[in-house]
Amino acid sequence: MTDNNIEVTQPVPEKKNKKKKDKKKFFQRRSSWYLMGLLIGLLIILGGAALGIPRAINDRLALAETQAAPKIDSQLELARADIAEGRYEVAKTRLDWILDEMSVYLNDEEMAALNELYPQVLLMLDVSGAAALVTPTSSLPTVTPTPDVRGEEEMFNMATALMEAESWDEAIATLEALREKNLSYRAVEVDGLFYIALRNRGLDKILVDGSLEPGIYDLSLAEQFAPLDSTAEGIRSWTRLYLTGASYWEVDWAQVYSFMDQVRLALPNLRDGSGMTASVRFQRAANELGTLLANEQKWCQAQEYFDQASAIGTDPDFQELAKTAAEKCWEIQHPPTQAPATPTPTPTGDATTEVPTEEVTPSPDP
């Protein structure tokens, strides 16, 4: 009996242990599912945050740009009105505010408008005050730049001081060094200074030094920053006409005469490296054309050219021929007066033709 009981009671603890083990495995499996679900939830939350934060930032930036656009457009229009009415200081203040406060929101069209207006304002302002004018004067709150730009600021101020002294070569060299150091530093203002310096250096080369081709080149460089004003554009056009006329020197006097006749009316003292002004070149061409016509004995046409040349000055090389042309032309225009011929009788056969005789009135006897 004892053995049978032992056999019956021995499997019971094993069954209980098995139940405990199965229950424990069940809880373990259930916990793992909870953990897995928790991880998936966290991943979903983190993924949503990762996608939502940039989107929210973009939305805020878009909203800021939308709100900034009317302000930028308004200030640009007001700046244009200020320029048209001569309020250049006010116009520059508006443009400076756009650069300081709204530069991050500018689109291509607005940046192009700034690049057009800023050089115009700087040009119209007195260059002698450039050092004060190019420094932003806006009373609106400005953002303090975080980068260390003390070196750039020093170079910028040096460039403006050189422009005040009209030292164009040194000012341009300083601006080039500034641009190499920091391409984005006050980009629009530096472009405006480049425009003024290159424009004025180009005009000095043409009008003062007589270096015509280098002067035209400087004006072309200035044109890359902003359209040339009417004065600079006019001088460049007359200079090109001068160079074209000079290229025909001693080859085709008629071409020299034609081109220099146009230039002398606008810039009579324009000269090249030879030192010959437009007026002197015109005078020489007129004398040469007068000589050619005199050789063909076209005296009156020759005199017209000699007279145009003498209105500028007397040239001893052509003085005698000019005098001869004037005399010959006068003779052509005033031929000598001839007396009418007296008819004589001619015999015809037996009859004789009566010869008209003067009627003599007898004098009274004394």
Number of C-alpha atoms within 10 A of each C-alpha: 6 7 7 8 9 10 10 10 9 10 10 10 10 10 11 11 11 12 12 12 12 12 12 12 12 12 12 12 12 12 12 12 12 12 12 12 12 12 12 12 12 12 12 12 12 12 11 11 13 11 11 12 11 11 12 12 11 12 12 12 13 13 11 12 17 12 12 18 15 11 12 23 14 13 17 20 13 16 25 18 14 18 19 11 10 14 16 21 17 17 24 26 21 24 23 23 20 24 22 19 15 15 14 11 19 17 11 8 9 17 16 12 13 21 18 16 21 22 25 21 23 21 19 14 17 11 20 15 14 21 17 14 17 20 14 17 15 16 8 12 9 12 8 7 8 6 6 8 12 9 11 18 14 11 19 26 17 17 28 27 18 21 24 18 14 16 16 22 13 15 25 21 13 19 22 15 15 21 19 10 13 13 12 11 15 15 13 22 22 24 20 23 27 24 27 25 28 24 25 21 22 28 23 16 17 22 18 14 15 21 17 24 16 15 24 23 15 19 25 18 16 24 16 12 20 19 16 19 12 9 9 16 16 12 20 23 12 20 24 16 18 26 17 15 25 22 13 15 16 10 10 14 21 15 17 26 24 15 22 27 21 17 24 19 12 13 18 17 17 23 24 21 10 7 12 15 21 28 22 20 24 27 25 20 26 25 28 21 20 28 22 13 18 20 13 10 14 16 23 20 16 26 26 18 20 29 18 15 25 17 9 13 12 13 15 9 9 17 13 10 19 25 13 14 25 19 15 17 18 14 12 12 10 9 8 7 6 6 5 6 6 6 8 9 10 10 9 8 7 6 7 10 12 10 10 10 6 6 6 6 6 6 6 5 4 3
